[in-house]
Amino acid sequence: MRRDLVVAALCILALIVVSVLSAKRAPPPKDATHDSSDYSFGGYRGFYELLAHEGVRVDRFRLHHDGLADTDTLVAAFPENVRSAYWDDNERTALRTWIRNGGRLIDIGPTPSTQHADIHGESVLGKVTSGGGGPLTGPWSVIVRALPDRGSIRLKPQPHAHVTTLLADHAGILVARYTLGLGDVIAVTNARWFENRNLARGDTSRLAYLVGQPRHGGAVVSFDEAIRGDISEKPWYRALDVPERLGLALLALAGLAWLVYGFFRLGPAVRLRAPREPTSREFLDAVAALYARAQARDHARDALLADARRNLERAPRTPETLALQAQATEAANRPIPNDAALVGVALLARTAREEMIRAGRNAAPNRRRTPASRAGAGHRWG
């Protein structure tokens, strides 16, 4: 038995070794990915680790751009092969809406155009120059004095835009800041500066630190991985707005309370039936009180007097009945200024009901007539 177990374990181990040795490694990227988790020559892992080392809180954004509401600062650098980028009009519109609502975008390198992109609405466009060098100028030139491979692309502000130059040379603007609604954008011409292979050349590390500052102190700087198609779909509960979440929470709380009430008695038992039937006086008092609270005394008076008249019409014509009818007629023509007057009418209706009941109890029973009691019975005719 032990021998069989050893053989089985050796076979499993052999399969694992063969699968590991025969597994094909993913080919290294041919183009710069600008991915914050990429350690290769064209990745931005060094940029990510640099900001983290300098005390900046960093993470990665992997949602559609309509989920940027909780993001303070976003670093967006498209891959060198723009055809592999995940970018369309919806993502562009959501990104610009987020900036207008107070976000900060670190726009590094060129941005691919979309089908319905409005170039005239842009604040800064890229233009091709003859390149060149010369000393760096601008507010950041005190810290950043040398940059490798500046390229030939420079920023061209549009006439309607308010653009602040942060770094420039003889050929034009290299780094600029401009506002868009309540937010702002820091535009950088060359995405190669922050690649792993170039981050230690010249003063690119200093430039990376200056660029990667959040809009608000202590906020998180997110690296945009959604533009490379690395998207985690939004959970279902984040698709609901605040009123819908609140309503769902209230329903859940009500269901939980119902379950708790099923297991534990939270109060005394409720009787489904009253211990006794209410008397006529209690009923009339309750009706009077109800109509008084509803400010409908006149209607209550009419209802009570109608009930009294019906009872008096069926009662015998005794002096008491006649006196009650006179009181009912007088009460019908008298206003009801307060609850005491309405209670008096209620007492009159109760008295009429009791008079009718008393007359019914005292009525003589119908005598049964016999043939001897008929006309002519017991008499002789002569």
C-alpha positions in Angstrom: 0.0 0.0 0.0 2.8 2.4 0.9 4.6 1.6 -2.3 1.5 2.6 -4.4 1.2 5.9 -2.5 4.9 6.7 -3.2 4.5 5.9 -6.9 1.4 8.1 -7.1 3.1 11.0 -5.4 6.1 10.7 -7.7 3.9 10.7 -10.8 2.1 13.8 -9.6 5.4 15.5 -8.9 6.7 14.6 -12.3 3.6 16.1 -14.0 4.0 19.3 -12.1 7.7 19.6 -13.1 6.9 18.8 -16.7 4.1 21.4 -16.8 6.3 24.1 -15.3 9.3 23.4 -17.6 7.1 23.2 -20.7 5.0 26.3 -19.9 5.7 29.1 -22.4 6.6 32.4 -21.0 4.7 35.4 -22.2 6.8 37.3 -24.8 8.2 40.6 -23.7 6.3 43.7 -25.0 7.7 45.1 -28.2 6.3 48.6 -27.6 6.2 50.7 -24.5 3.1 49.9 -22.5 3.3 52.8 -19.9 1.6 50.3 -17.5 2.2 51.0 -13.8 2.7 47.3 -13.1 5.2 46.7 -16.0 8.8 46.3 -15.0 10.1 46.2 -18.6 11.8 49.0 -20.5 8.6 50.9 -21.4 6.6 50.4 -18.2 5.7 52.9 -15.6 6.4 50.7 -12.6 9.4 52.9 -11.6 7.2 56.0 -11.8 4.6 54.3 -9.5 7.2 53.2 -7.0 8.9 56.6 -7.0 5.7 58.4 -5.9 5.0 55.8 -3.3 8.6 56.1 -2.0 8.2 59.9 -1.7 5.0 59.5 0.4 2.4 59.9 -2.2 -0.6 57.6 -1.9 -0.9 55.7 -5.2 -3.2 53.0 -6.6 -4.5 51.8 -10.0 -7.8 52.8 -11.6 -9.5 49.8 -13.4 -13.1 51.0 -14.0 -14.8 52.8 -16.8 -14.3 56.5 -16.6 -17.8 57.2 -15.4 -16.6 55.7 -12.1 -14.1 58.5 -11.4 -16.3 60.3 -8.9 -14.1 59.3 -5.9 -10.8 59.9 -7.6 -8.7 63.0 -6.9 -5.9 62.8 -9.4 -5.5 60.5 -12.4 -2.3 59.7 -14.4 -3.2 58.9 -18.0 -0.4 57.7 -20.4 -1.6 55.8 -23.4 0.5 52.9 -24.7 3.0 53.6 -27.5 0.8 51.4 -29.8 -2.4 53.5 -29.6 -4.3 50.9 -31.5 -4.3 48.7 -28.4 -5.8 51.4 -26.3 -9.4 51.2 -25.0 -10.7 54.7 -25.8 -13.9 56.0 -27.3 -16.3 58.9 -27.1 -18.1 57.7 -24.0 -14.8 57.3 -22.0 -13.6 60.7 -23.2 -16.8 62.4 -22.3 -16.9 60.8 -18.8 -13.2 61.8 -18.2 -13.8 65.5 -19.2 -17.0 65.6 -17.1 -15.0 64.4 -14.1 -12.3 67.1 -14.6 -15.0 69.8 -14.8 -16.4 68.6 -11.5 -13.1 69.1 -9.8 -10.6 66.4 -10.8 -7.0 66.6 -11.8 -5.7 64.8 -14.9 -2.0 64.2 -15.5 -2.1 64.0 -19.3 1.2 62.4 -20.4 2.0 62.1 -24.1 -0.4 62.2 -27.1 -4.1 61.2 -26.7 -5.7 59.3 -29.5 -8.7 61.0 -31.1 -12.2 59.6 -31.1 -14.9 59.5 -33.7 -16.8 62.6 -32.5 -13.9 64.5 -30.8 -14.2 68.3 -31.0 -10.7 69.5 -31.6 -11.8 73.2 -31.4 -13.0 72.6 -27.8 -9.5 71.6 -26.6 -7.4 74.0 -24.6 -4.0 72.7 -25.7 -3.0 71.0 -28.9 0.2 69.3 -29.9 2.3 70.7 -32.7 5.3 69.3 -34.5 8.4 71.6 -34.3 12.0 71.3 -35.4 12.9 70.2 -31.9 15.9 71.7 -30.3 17.4 72.1 -27.0 18.7 75.0 -25.1 18.1 75.8 -21.4 14.8 75.0 -19.8 12.7 77.8 -18.7 9.6 78.2 -16.6 8.8 77.8 -12.8 9.9 74.2 -12.7 13.2 74.9 -14.4 14.7 75.7 -11.0 14.4 72.0 -10.1 14.4 70.4 -13.5 17.5 71.5 -15.5 18.1 68.6 -17.9 15.7 66.2 -19.8 16.8 63.5 -22.2 15.2 63.2 -25.7 12.8 66.1 -25.7 11.4 65.1 -29.0 9.8 67.4 -31.6 6.3 67.8 -30.1 5.4 71.0 -28.2 2.2 72.3 -26.7 0.2 75.0 -28.5 -2.3 76.9 -26.3 -5.6 77.8 -28.0 -6.7 81.5 -28.0 -9.6 80.9 -25.6 -7.6 78.9 -23.0 -5.8 80.1 -19.9 -2.6 78.1 -19.9 0.3 78.3 -17.5 3.7 77.3 -18.8 5.6 75.1 -16.2 8.5 74.0 -18.4 9.6 75.1 -21.9 12.6 75.4 -24.1 13.4 77.3 -27.3 11.1 75.1 -29.4 8.0 75.6 -27.2 6.1 74.4 -24.2 7.0 71.0 -22.7 4.8 71.0 -19.6 1.7 73.2 -19.0 -1.2 73.5 -16.7 -4.7 74.7 -17.7 -8.1 74.7 -16.0 -11.2 73.0 -17.2 -14.3 73.8 -15.2 -13.6 73.3 -11.5 -10.6 71.0 -12.2 -7.3 71.3 -14.0 -5.0 69.4 -16.4 -1.2 69.0 -16.4 -0.2 68.3 -19.9 3.2 66.7 -20.6 4.5 66.3 -24.2 6.7 63.3 -23.9 5.6 60.0 -22.4 9.1 58.5 -22.7 10.5 60.5 -19.9 8.7 58.5 -17.2 9.5 55.0 -18.7 11.6 52.7 -16.6 14.6 53.0 -18.9 14.7 56.8 -18.7 13.6 57.6 -15.2 17.1 57.8 -13.9 18.4 60.0 -16.7 18.8 63.7 -16.2 16.2 65.2 -13.9 13.2 63.1 -15.1 12.8 61.7 -11.5 12.3 65.3 -10.2 9.9 66.0 -13.0 8.0 62.8 -12.2 7.6 63.9 -8.6 6.4 67.4 -9.5 3.9 66.1 -12.0 2.6 63.3 -9.7 1.4 65.6 -6.9 -2.3 65.2 -6.0 -4.8 68.0 -6.3 -5.5 68.0 -2.6 -2.9 67.2 0.1 -3.0 63.6 1.2 -5.2 62.4 -1.6 -4.6 59.3 -3.8 -3.0 59.5 -7.2 -4.5 56.8 -9.5 -2.7 55.4 -12.5 -5.2 54.8 -15.3 -5.1 51.2 -16.4 -8.5 51.3 -18.0 -7.1 52.9 -21.1 -5.2 49.7 -21.7 -8.4 47.6 -21.4 -7.6 46.4 -17.9 -11.1 47.0 -16.6 -12.9 45.6 -13.6 -16.6 45.8 -14.1 -18.5 48.0 -11.7 -20.3 46.0 -8.9 -24.0 46.0 -9.2 -24.6 48.1 -6.0 -22.4 51.0 -7.4 -24.8 51.2 -10.4 -27.5 52.5 -8.0 -27.8 56.1 -7.1 -28.1 57.3 -3.5 -31.9 57.3 -3.2 -32.0 53.8 -4.6 -29.4 52.6 -2.1 -31.2 54.3 0.8 -34.5 52.6 -0.2 -32.8 49.2 -0.5 -31.2 49.7 2.9 -34.6 50.5 4.4 -36.2 47.4 2.9 -33.4 45.3 4.2 -33.8 46.8 7.7 -37.5 46.2 7.6 -37.0 42.6 6.6 -34.5 42.1 9.4 -36.9 43.6 11.9 -39.6 41.3 10.7 -37.3 38.3 11.1 -36.3 39.4 14.6 -40.0 39.9 15.5 -40.7 36.4 14.4 -38.1 34.9 16.8 -38.5 37.3 19.7 -41.6 38.9 21.1 -41.1 42.7 21.1 -44.3 43.6 22.9 -47.5 42.3 24.5 -49.9 40.2 22.5 -52.6 42.1 20.7 -56.2 40.8 21.2 -58.0 40.4 17.9 -61.4 40.9 19.6 -62.6 43.3 22.3 -63.2 41.7 25.7 -66.8 42.8 25.6 -69.3 44.6 23.3 -69.6 48.3 23.9 -72.9 49.6 25.3 -75.1 52.1 23.5 -73.9 54.9 25.7 -70.3 54.1 25.0 -71.0 53.9 21.3 -72.8 57.2 21.2 -70.1 58.8 23.3 -67.5 57.5 21.0 -69.4 58.8 17.9 -69.8 62.2 19.5 -66.1 62.4 20.4 -65.1 61.3 16.9 -67.2 63.9 15.2 -66.0 66.6 17.7 -62.4 65.9 16.9 -63.1 66.1 13.2 -64.8 69.4 13.7 -68.1 68.1 12.3 -70.6 68.7 15.2 -73.5 69.7 12.9 -73.2 66.5 10.9 -73.1 64.5 14.2 -76.2 66.4 15.5 -78.1 65.6 12.3 -77.2 61.9 12.5 -78.1 61.6 16.1 -81.5 63.4 15.7 -82.4 61.3 12.7 -81.8 58.2 14.8 -83.9 59.7 17.6 -86.8 60.6 15.2 -86.9 57.0 13.9 -87.1 55.6 17.4 -89.8 58.1 18.5 -92.0 57.4 15.4 -92.1 53.7 16.4 -92.8 54.5 20.1 -96.4 54.9 21.5 -97.8 58.5 21.6 -97.2 59.0 25.3 -96.5 62.3 27.0 -92.9 61.3 27.4 -92.6 60.6 23.7 -94.2 63.9 22.7 -91.9 65.7 25.0 -88.9 64.0 23.4 -90.1 64.9 19.9 -90.4 68.5 21.0 -86.9 68.5 22.3 -85.6 66.9 19.1 -87.4 69.6 17.0 -85.8 72.3 19.2 -82.4 70.7 19.0 -82.5 70.6 15.2 -82.9 74.4 15.0 -80.3 75.1 17.6 -76.6 75.4 16.7 -73.9 73.3 18.3 -71.3 75.7 19.6 -69.3 73.2 21.7 -68.8 69.6 22.5 -71.1 69.9 25.6 -74.1 70.7 23.4 -73.3 67.8 21.1 -73.1 65.5 24.1 -76.6 66.7 25.1 -78.0 65.8 21.7 -76.3 62.4 22.1 -78.1 61.9 25.4 -81.4 62.9 23.8 -80.9 60.2 21.1 -80.0 57.6 23.7 -83.1 58.5 25.8 -85.3 58.1 22.6 -83.7 54.7 22.0 -84.4 53.6 25.6 -88.0 54.9 25.3 -88.6 52.8 22.2 -87.1 49.7 23.9 -89.2 50.3 27.0 -92.4 50.6 24.9 -91.6 47.4 23.1 -91.1 45.5 26.3 -94.4 46.7 27.8 -96.6 46.1 24.8 -99.5 43.7 25.4 -99.3 40.4 23.5 -101.9 39.8 20.8 -104.7 37.6 22.1 -105.7 34.6 20.0 -109.2 35.0 18.7 -111.5 31.9 18.9 -114.7 31.2 17.0 -116.7 31.9 20.2 -115.4 35.5 20.2 -116.7 36.2 16.7 -119.8 38.4 16.2 -123.0 36.6 17.0 -121.3 33.8 18.9 -123.2 32.7 22.1 -126.4 34.6 21.1 -129.7 33.2 20.2 -131.9 34.5 17.4 -135.5 34.5 17.9 
